[in-house]
Amino acid sequence: MTQPPPPPPNQPPQQPQDTPPQDAAPQDAAPQAPAPQPPAPDLTKSPQTPAQPPQAPAAQPSQAPAPQAPAPQPSQAPAPQAPAPQPPQASPAPQAPAPQPPQASPAPPPPAPSGPPQQPPPGYGYPQAPGQPAAGAGYGYPAQPGAPAPSAYGQPQPGPYGQPPTPAYGQQPAYGYPGQPGHPTAQPGYGYPGQPTVPMYPQPGGPGQGPGGGGKFNAQLAIIVGAVVAIALIVGGGVWYSKSSDGGKKEEADTAGPTGGGGDKGGDGGTGGTSSGGSEKVPSDPASKVLFKIPSPVLKKGDNVGVKGSWVTDKAYVKTGVNKITGYDLDKGTELWSVALPGPVCEASRFATDDFRTAVTFQASTADTAACDQIAAIDLVAGKQLWRKTVNSGDYPVRFDNVTVSGNTVALGSTSGGAAFDIGSGKVLWSPKPADTCYDAGYGGGPKLVAVRKCGAYDNPELHIQTIDPASGKVLSEYKLATGIEYASVVSTDPLVVAADVGDSAGDGSGISDFFSIDNKTGKLRTRISVPGDQYAADCEGITRIEACTGLAVGNDRIYVPTEEHDGTGDYSRTNEVIAFDLATGKQTGQRADAGDGYTIYPLRMDGSNLIAYKRPPYDKGGQVVSISGSSFKQTTLLQNPSTESVRDLETSLSPEYAEVLYAKGRLFMSEVFADDGGTSGGDPQYLAVVYGTDG
């Protein structure tokens, strides 16, 4: 199926050029070593120096806050100036000849380096010494008692993370711009990679899967082209990388496993049983096959339509189609039921109740003027619409940007404020108040309900992270982010983890420079974790879609984050790892899961204490699903897809950064988030979804 344009290929890690946040202390100079050392996630940044103590607002109901005066502007210190770039040298120093890959023409010369070489820091996943803080304790290092909270981090520049594809049904400007009171706001074009989903039952602390808006995982490169680029850059630019802290020793792939991709057949729980710590069954043979494919809907020329939303019940795989939601038999793919809608689905909750009820927002028609102002609850077992609602602000219905489910509450956020309904009856629990000076931009659902409440001026906002009672909207606890942080995303509600791009310092459009671990009961910051964008690969949209985080999982009081792709040990291969951070201390735990040469590992969700992850394959193999033990970090292969060309092409066309990926009940579900007219497919068959499973 035709996919949205992939992001540019990943390049070997470069030295970051971005100016640090204004109040970040300079880092200690790295000691000289006799040989270049591998780069690593940098946790040596000093804590932020507060400009003023935080003003703790009184907890107030999310639905009817008292008017608040704009927060005073914090004092700003001038940002340190980065050194001016050096002009190109007239006579560059001679370079060692690059090794030639097997091809007819030599690799093109690399660009001249922009400055003198610098000593790289340690490798990805390098564990910190127990009980020993890094020099200049890093972000997230527990604050000293009585220390004030961080201050503002400059003025972030507003703007969407990337551009959506061709809009459908007369879509208008991008999310992120506040609507005018009394007027419906614009919505982004269908086809923009949408909010991922997780298996419909809430997973403890697990984020969603699928596309993330920033798209930091890149599509697999052609092998020869990748070789030329990698060799040219490594030799010409002096880039070095080692996979681990073992001084550059190569880690061999596990050739005893079913694929040589680093997975273990059987694993902690043995074959044919349940892996220790989780509920997913370990098959006796992880080799999979295509169980069924769902054809892509036929559209008129030039059309593309949003199809966000997928869930798994005990008997059905439920997938949003064009103006409908359909349940399919888990094994055969035969249609069990279908709920027709008058227009396309805009947003879908990635959570459902214990009895498989969820909610979506959609358009009232396919007309160009239709907005995403319709709300419906869907029974995923009976296959029926429970109710349909709208919420007015003045004379116009509110266009909601996000929807989630927690307990029996459907919660929706927008620039006009938040609203909530009882999922069974459709009773209004709270709705926007025209006199509000603050508003609920959105909610995180699942085990708890968390509001991201925005106050203050548009260009200098204050974000309040509130844990609220799902039935009443009463605020149970609250944490105020530093003034000037413009957007925040809820990664997990229990334990509570929020992501933000502080001072636009991520530099990669991912929406993540830091994670904030917050105590749900007290509203106090537990720790803050720095995850530089050039070292870690995960995405949170955050502008309007509060739960749109991908490539992350939270469990065992830890957050599991993938590193960026880098050179593997094989010829021309690329790979990455998953690193664990402790949510109490902010430090790395020392646990690391390697993808294996040619594979890219992508966390999906938690399964009890185990981490479920998908491994995107190299050009000549099929993908894998693995269960990673929360204690030993040992990998158990749950599923290994075929390596035949036709199956492999279908799988890689639904890569996690552009598709919804679920693993549940021993099956891998991969589906589109938009459908188009197929005009660029060249006549090849297109599919809305494909499902893989094993015989075991």
HELIX and SHEET records of a PDB file:
HELIX    1   1 ILE A  223  GLY A  237  1                                  15    
HELIX    2   2 GLY A  267  GLY A  269  5                                   3    
HELIX    3   3 VAL A  502  ASP A  504  5                                   3    
HELIX    4   4 GLU A  645  THR A  652  1                                   8    
SHEET    1   A 4 SER A 288  PRO A 295  0                                        
SHEET    2   A 4 TYR A 687  THR A 694 -1                                        
SHEET    3   A 4 ARG A 667  SER A 671 -1                                        
SHEET    4   A 4 GLU A 660  ALA A 664 -1                                        
SHEET    1   B 2 ASN A 304  GLY A 306  0                                        
SHEET    2   B 2 PHE A 674  ASP A 676 -1                                        
SHEET    1   C 4 SER A 310  VAL A 312  0                                        
SHEET    2   C 4 ALA A 316  GLY A 321 -1                                        
SHEET    3   C 4 LYS A 324  ASP A 329 -1                                        
SHEET    4   C 4 GLU A 335  ALA A 340 -1                                        
SHEET    1   D 4 VAL A 345  ALA A 348  0                                        
SHEET    2   D 4 ARG A 357  PHE A 362 -1                                        
SHEET    3   D 4 GLN A 374  ASP A 379 -1                                        
SHEET    4   D 4 LYS A 384  LYS A 389 -1                                        
SHEET    1   E 2 ASN A 392  SER A 393  0                                        
SHEET    2   E 2 TYR A 396  PRO A 397 -1                                        
SHEET    1   F 4 ASN A 402  SER A 406  0                                        
SHEET    2   F 4 THR A 409  GLY A 413 -1                                        
SHEET    3   F 4 ALA A 419  ASP A 422 -1                                        
SHEET    4   F 4 VAL A 428  TRP A 430 -1                                        
SHEET    1   G 4 TYR A 439  GLY A 444  0                                        
SHEET    2   G 4 LEU A 449  ALA A 457 -1                                        
SHEET    3   G 4 ASN A 460  ILE A 468 -1                                        
SHEET    4   G 4 VAL A 475  LYS A 480 -1                                        
SHEET    1   H 4 SER A 489  THR A 493  0                                        
SHEET    2   H 4 LEU A 496  ALA A 500 -1                                        
SHEET    3   H 4 ASP A 514  ILE A 518 -1                                        
SHEET    4   H 4 LEU A 525  SER A 530 -1                                        
SHEET    1   I 2 ASP A 539  CYS A 540  0                                        
SHEET    2   I 2 CYS A 549  THR A 550 -1                                        
SHEET    1   J 4 ALA A 553  GLY A 555  0                                        
SHEET    2   J 4 ARG A 558  PRO A 562 -1                                        
SHEET    3   J 4 GLU A 577  ASP A 582 -1                                        
SHEET    4   J 4 GLN A 588  ASP A 594 -1                                        
SHEET    1   K 2 HIS A 566  ASP A 567  0                                        
SHEET    2   K 2 ARG A 574  THR A 575 -1                                        
SHEET    1   L 4 THR A 600  ASP A 607  0                                        
SHEET    2   L 4 ASN A 610  ARG A 616 -1                                        
SHEET    3   L 4 GLN A 624  ILE A 628 -1                                        
SHEET    4   L 4 GLN A 635  GLN A 640 -1                                        
END                                                                             
